[in-house]
Amino acid sequence: MEEISVPDRCNLLLYHVKLFKEKYPKRNFSELKKYFAGYISDFPGAKELRVKLMDAKSGGDVKKIVESYLV
């Protein structure tokens, strides 16, 4: 099985967040957080990134956190 790169996983997470906002605009953003570990795990700094993401209040927050990690 081919390994997905960390930047690709982060971008998939951002895409998932975007789809959630588009499909379920009235649902609570916190419902999405349970999926973060599926994207953000098994690489150096993953735990710290997940901790920051769990404090996110919106998709915009997730985008800022992920983009700052990828820089």
N, CA, C and O atoms as a GROMACS GRO file, in nm:
protein
  284
    1MET      N    1   0.084  -0.118   0.000
    1MET     CA    2   0.000   0.000   0.000
    1MET      C    3   0.089   0.125   0.000
    1MET      O    4   0.186   0.132   0.075
    2GLU      N    5   0.055   0.220  -0.083
    2GLU     CA    6   0.135   0.342  -0.096
    2GLU      C    7   0.107   0.436   0.022
    2GLU      O    8  -0.008   0.458   0.061
    3GLU      N    9   0.214   0.492   0.076
    3GLU     CA   10   0.204   0.586   0.186
    3GLU      C   11   0.162   0.724   0.134
    3GLU      O   12   0.215   0.771   0.033
    4ILE      N   13   0.070   0.786   0.201
    4ILE     CA   14   0.026   0.921   0.164
    4ILE      C   15   0.111   1.021   0.240
    4ILE      O   16   0.129   1.008   0.362
    5SER      N   17   0.164   1.119   0.173
    5SER     CA   18   0.254   1.216   0.236
    5SER      C   19   0.177   1.301   0.339
    5SER      O   20   0.055   1.314   0.332
    6VAL      N   21   0.251   1.356   0.432
    6VAL     CA   22   0.191   1.441   0.535
    6VAL      C   23   0.120   1.562   0.473
    6VAL      O   24   0.006   1.591   0.511
    7PRO      N   25   0.182   1.634   0.379
    7PRO     CA   26   0.109   1.746   0.318
    7PRO      C   27  -0.020   1.701   0.248
    7PRO      O   28  -0.121   1.771   0.253
    8ASP      N   29  -0.017   1.585   0.184
    8ASP     CA   30  -0.137   1.536   0.118
    8ASP      C   31  -0.246   1.502   0.220
    8ASP      O   32  -0.363   1.530   0.198
    9ARG      N   33  -0.206   1.443   0.332
    9ARG     CA   34  -0.305   1.414   0.438
    9ARG      C   35  -0.364   1.543   0.493
    9ARG      O   36  -0.485   1.551   0.517
   10CYS      N   37  -0.280   1.642   0.514
   10CYS     CA   38  -0.329   1.771   0.565
   10CYS      C   39  -0.426   1.835   0.465
   10CYS      O   40  -0.529   1.890   0.504
   11ASN      N   41  -0.393   1.827   0.338
   11ASN     CA   42  -0.482   1.882   0.236
   11ASN      C   43  -0.613   1.805   0.226
   11ASN      O   44  -0.718   1.864   0.201
   12LEU      N   45  -0.608   1.674   0.247
   12LEU     CA   46  -0.731   1.595   0.250
   12LEU      C   47  -0.819   1.634   0.369
   12LEU      O   48  -0.941   1.641   0.358
   13LEU      N   49  -0.755   1.660   0.482
   13LEU     CA   50  -0.830   1.706   0.599
   13LEU      C   51  -0.900   1.838   0.567
   13LEU      O   52  -1.018   1.855   0.598
   14LEU      N   53  -0.828   1.931   0.506
   14LEU     CA   54  -0.888   2.060   0.471
   14LEU      C   55  -1.004   2.042   0.373
   14LEU      O   56  -1.105   2.112   0.382
   15TYR      N   57  -0.990   1.950   0.280
   15TYR     CA   58  -1.098   1.922   0.185
   15TYR      C   59  -1.219   1.864   0.257
   15TYR      O   60  -1.333   1.901   0.227
   16HIS      N   61  -1.196   1.773   0.352
   16HIS     CA   62  -1.304   1.714   0.430
   16HIS      C   63  -1.378   1.822   0.509
   16HIS      O   64  -1.501   1.822   0.514
   17VAL      N   65  -1.304   1.913   0.569
   17VAL     CA   66  -1.364   2.023   0.645
   17VAL      C   67  -1.449   2.110   0.552
   17VAL      O   68  -1.560   2.150   0.587
   18LYS      N   69  -1.398   2.139   0.434
   18LYS     CA   70  -1.471   2.220   0.335
   18LYS      C   71  -1.601   2.151   0.294
   18LYS      O   72  -1.707   2.214   0.289
   19LEU      N   73  -1.594   2.021   0.265
   19LEU     CA   74  -1.714   1.946   0.227
   19LEU      C   75  -1.817   1.945   0.340
   19LEU      O   76  -1.937   1.960   0.316
   20PHE      N   77  -1.769   1.928   0.462
   20PHE     CA   78  -1.860   1.927   0.577
   20PHE      C   79  -1.935   2.060   0.586
   20PHE      O   80  -2.057   2.062   0.606
   21LYS      N   81  -1.863   2.170   0.570
   21LYS     CA   82  -1.926   2.302   0.577
   21LYS      C   83  -2.027   2.322   0.465
   21LYS      O   84  -2.132   2.383   0.485
   22GLU      N   85  -1.996   2.270   0.346
   22GLU     CA   86  -2.087   2.284   0.232
   22GLU      C   87  -2.211   2.197   0.246
   22GLU      O   88  -2.322   2.242   0.218
   23LYS      N   89  -2.194   2.074   0.287
   23LYS     CA   90  -2.304   1.978   0.295
   23LYS      C   91  -2.390   1.995   0.420
   23LYS      O   92  -2.511   1.973   0.416
   24TYR      N   93  -2.329   2.035   0.530
   24TYR     CA   94  -2.399   2.045   0.658
   24TYR      C   95  -2.375   2.180   0.725
   24TYR      O   96  -2.317   2.184   0.833
   25PRO      N   97  -2.417   2.288   0.663
   25PRO     CA   98  -2.386   2.421   0.717
   25PRO      C   99  -2.445   2.448   0.855
   25PRO      O  100  -2.394   2.533   0.928
   26LYS      N  101  -2.549   2.379   0.892
   26LYS     CA  102  -2.614   2.405   1.021
   26LYS      C  103  -2.564   2.312   1.132
   26LYS      O  104  -2.595   2.334   1.249
   27ARG      N  105  -2.486   2.211   1.097
   27ARG     CA  106  -2.438   2.116   1.198
   27ARG      C  107  -2.319   2.174   1.273
   27ARG      O  108  -2.246   2.260   1.223
   28ASN      N  109  -2.301   2.125   1.394
   28ASN     CA  110  -2.195   2.170   1.482
   28ASN      C  111  -2.059   2.125   1.429
   28ASN      O  112  -2.038   2.006   1.402
   29PHE      N  113  -1.968   2.219   1.414
   29PHE     CA  114  -1.834   2.191   1.363
   29PHE      C  115  -1.762   2.086   1.448
   29PHE      O  116  -1.682   2.008   1.395
   30SER      N  117  -1.788   2.081   1.577
   30SER     CA  118  -1.719   1.988   1.668
   30SER      C  119  -1.741   1.842   1.630
   30SER      O  120  -1.660   1.757   1.664
   31GLU      N  121  -1.850   1.812   1.559
   31GLU     CA  122  -1.875   1.675   1.516
   31GLU      C  123  -1.763   1.622   1.427
   31GLU      O  124  -1.738   1.502   1.422
   32LEU      N  125  -1.697   1.710   1.359
   32LEU     CA  126  -1.593   1.674   1.264
   32LEU      C  127  -1.461   1.637   1.333
   32LEU      O  128  -1.379   1.566   1.275
   33LYS      N  129  -1.440   1.684   1.453
   33LYS     CA  130  -1.312   1.666   1.520
   33LYS      C  131  -1.275   1.520   1.543
   33LYS      O  132  -1.156   1.487   1.550
   34LYS      N  133  -1.374   1.432   1.555
   34LYS     CA  134  -1.343   1.292   1.581
   34LYS      C  135  -1.266   1.228   1.466
   34LYS      O  136  -1.207   1.121   1.483
   35TYR      N  137  -1.266   1.289   1.350
   35TYR     CA  138  -1.196   1.235   1.234
   35TYR      C  139  -1.053   1.287   1.220
   35TYR      O  140  -0.978   1.235   1.138
   36PHE      N  141  -1.016   1.387   1.296
   36PHE     CA  142  -0.884   1.448   1.281
   36PHE      C  143  -0.770   1.348   1.299
   36PHE      O  144  -0.671   1.353   1.226
   37ALA      N  145  -0.783   1.257   1.393
   37ALA     CA  146  -0.675   1.160   1.418
   37ALA      C  147  -0.650   1.070   1.298
   37ALA      O  148  -0.539   1.021   1.280
   38GLY      N  149  -0.752   1.046   1.217
   38GLY     CA  150  -0.734   0.964   1.098
   38GLY      C  151  -0.641   1.029   0.996
   38GLY      O  152  -0.576   0.960   0.918
   39TYR      N  153  -0.637   1.159   0.996
   39TYR     CA  154  -0.552   1.233   0.904
   39TYR      C  155  -0.418   1.270   0.967
   39TYR      O  156  -0.314   1.269   0.901
   40ILE      N  157  -0.423   1.302   1.095
   40ILE     CA  158  -0.306   1.359   1.163
   40ILE      C  159  -0.254   1.258   1.264
   40ILE      O  160  -0.285   1.266   1.383
   41SER      N  161  -0.172   1.164   1.216
   41SER     CA  162  -0.113   1.063   1.304
   41SER      C  163   0.009   1.002   1.236
   41SER      O  164   0.025   1.008   1.114
   42ASP      N  165   0.092   0.942   1.318
   42ASP     CA  166   0.208   0.866   1.270
   42ASP      C  167   0.311   0.947   1.193
   42ASP      O  168   0.367   0.900   1.094
   43PHE      N  169   0.335   1.070   1.238
   43PHE     CA  170   0.446   1.148   1.183
   43PHE      C  171   0.494   1.244   1.291
   43PHE      O  172   0.418   1.278   1.382
   44PRO      N  173   0.619   1.287   1.283
   44PRO     CA  174   0.673   1.377   1.385
   44PRO      C  175   0.589   1.505   1.396
   44PRO      O  176   0.562   1.571   1.296
   45GLY      N  177   0.550   1.538   1.517
   45GLY     CA  178   0.471   1.658   1.541
   45GLY      C  179   0.321   1.638   1.529
   45GLY      O  180   0.244   1.732   1.548
   46ALA      N  181   0.277   1.516   1.498
   46ALA     CA  182   0.134   1.490   1.479
   46ALA      C  183   0.054   1.516   1.607
   46ALA      O  184  -0.053   1.577   1.601
   47LYS      N  185   0.105   1.472   1.719
   47LYS     CA  186   0.032   1.490   1.845
   47LYS      C  187   0.010   1.639   1.874
   47LYS      O  188  -0.101   1.680   1.909
   48GLU      N  189   0.114   1.717   1.859
   48GLU     CA  190   0.104   1.860   1.886
   48GLU      C  191   0.007   1.927   1.788
   48GLU      O  192  -0.069   2.016   1.828
   49LEU      N  193   0.010   1.886   1.662
   49LEU     CA  194  -0.082   1.940   1.564
   49LEU      C  195  -0.226   1.903   1.598
   49LEU      O  196  -0.315   1.988   1.589
   50ARG      N  197  -0.250   1.778   1.638
   50ARG     CA  198  -0.386   1.736   1.676
   50ARG      C  199  -0.437   1.816   1.795
   50ARG      O  200  -0.553   1.855   1.799
   51VAL      N  201  -0.350   1.840   1.892
   51VAL     CA  202  -0.390   1.918   2.010
   51VAL      C  203  -0.437   2.057   1.967
   51VAL      O  204  -0.540   2.105   2.015
   52LYS      N  205  -0.363   2.120   1.879
   52LYS     CA  206  -0.403   2.252   1.829
   52LYS      C  207  -0.535   2.244   1.752
   52LYS      O  208  -0.621   2.331   1.767
   53LEU      N  209  -0.550   2.140   1.670
   53LEU     CA  210  -0.672   2.126   1.591
   53LEU      C  211  -0.794   2.103   1.679
   53LEU      O  212  -0.904   2.146   1.645
   54MET      N  213  -0.776   2.036   1.791
   54MET     CA  214  -0.890   2.011   1.880
   54MET      C  215  -0.940   2.141   1.944
   54MET      O  216  -1.054   2.146   1.991
   55ASP      N  217  -0.858   2.244   1.946
   55ASP     CA  218  -0.901   2.375   1.998
   55ASP      C  219  -0.969   2.460   1.891
   55ASP      O  220  -1.023   2.567   1.922
   56ALA      N  221  -0.968   2.415   1.767
   56ALA     CA  222  -1.027   2.492   1.657
   56ALA      C  223  -1.178   2.505   1.678
   56ALA      O  224  -1.246   2.412   1.722
   57LYS      N  225  -1.229   2.623   1.645
   57LYS     CA  226  -1.372   2.651   1.660
   57LYS      C  227  -1.445   2.653   1.526
   57LYS      O  228  -1.568   2.657   1.521
   58SER      N  229  -1.368   2.650   1.417
   58SER     CA  230  -1.429   2.658   1.284
   58SER      C  231  -1.336   2.599   1.179
   58SER      O  232  -1.219   2.569   1.207
   59GLY      N  233  -1.390   2.584   1.059
   59GLY     CA  234  -1.307   2.538   0.948
   59GLY      C  235  -1.196   2.636   0.918
   59GLY      O  236  -1.086   2.596   0.878
   60GLY      N  237  -1.223   2.764   0.935
   60GLY     CA  238  -1.120   2.866   0.914
   60GLY      C  239  -1.004   2.849   1.010
   60GLY      O  240  -0.888   2.866   0.973
   61ASP      N  241  -1.036   2.815   1.135
   61ASP     CA  242  -0.930   2.790   1.234
   61ASP      C  243  -0.846   2.670   1.191
   61ASP      O  244  -0.723   2.674   1.200
   62VAL      N  245  -0.911   2.564   1.145
   62VAL     CA  246  -0.839   2.444   1.101
   62VAL      C  247  -0.745   2.480   0.987
   62VAL      O  248  -0.630   2.437   0.985
   63LYS      N  249  -0.795   2.558   0.893
   63LYS     CA  250  -0.713   2.597   0.778
   63LYS      C  251  -0.590   2.674   0.823
   63LYS      O  252  -0.479   2.648   0.776
   64LYS      N  253  -0.607   2.770   0.914
   64LYS     CA  254  -0.493   2.848   0.963
   64LYS      C  255  -0.390   2.759   1.034
   64LYS      O  256  -0.270   2.773   1.013
   65ILE      N  257  -0.440   2.668   1.117
   65ILE     CA  258  -0.350   2.580   1.193
   65ILE      C  259  -0.272   2.490   1.100
   65ILE      O  260  -0.150   2.476   1.113
   66VAL      N  261  -0.341   2.429   1.006
   66VAL     CA  262  -0.275   2.337   0.912
   66VAL      C  263  -0.177   2.412   0.822
   66VAL      O  264  -0.065   2.366   0.800
   67GLU      N  265  -0.219   2.526   0.771
   67GLU     CA  266  -0.128   2.603   0.685
   67GLU      C  267  -0.003   2.648   0.760
   67GLU      O  268   0.106   2.649   0.703
   68SER      N  269  -0.018   2.686   0.887
   68SER     CA  270   0.100   2.726   0.963
   68SER      C  271   0.192   2.607   0.989
   68SER      O  272   0.313   2.624   0.999
   69TYR      N  273   0.135   2.488   1.000
   69TYR     CA  274   0.217   2.368   1.018
   69TYR      C  275   0.293   2.336   0.889
   69TYR      O  276   0.410   2.298   0.894
   70LEU      N  277   0.228   2.352   0.776
   70LEU     CA  278   0.289   2.314   0.648
   70LEU      C  279   0.398   2.412   0.601
   70LEU      O  280   0.476   2.378   0.512
   71VAL      N  281   0.404   2.529   0.658
   71VAL     CA  282   0.504   2.629   0.615
   71VAL      C  283   0.642   2.586   0.657
   71VAL      O  284   0.739   2.657   0.630
   0.00000   0.00000   0.00000
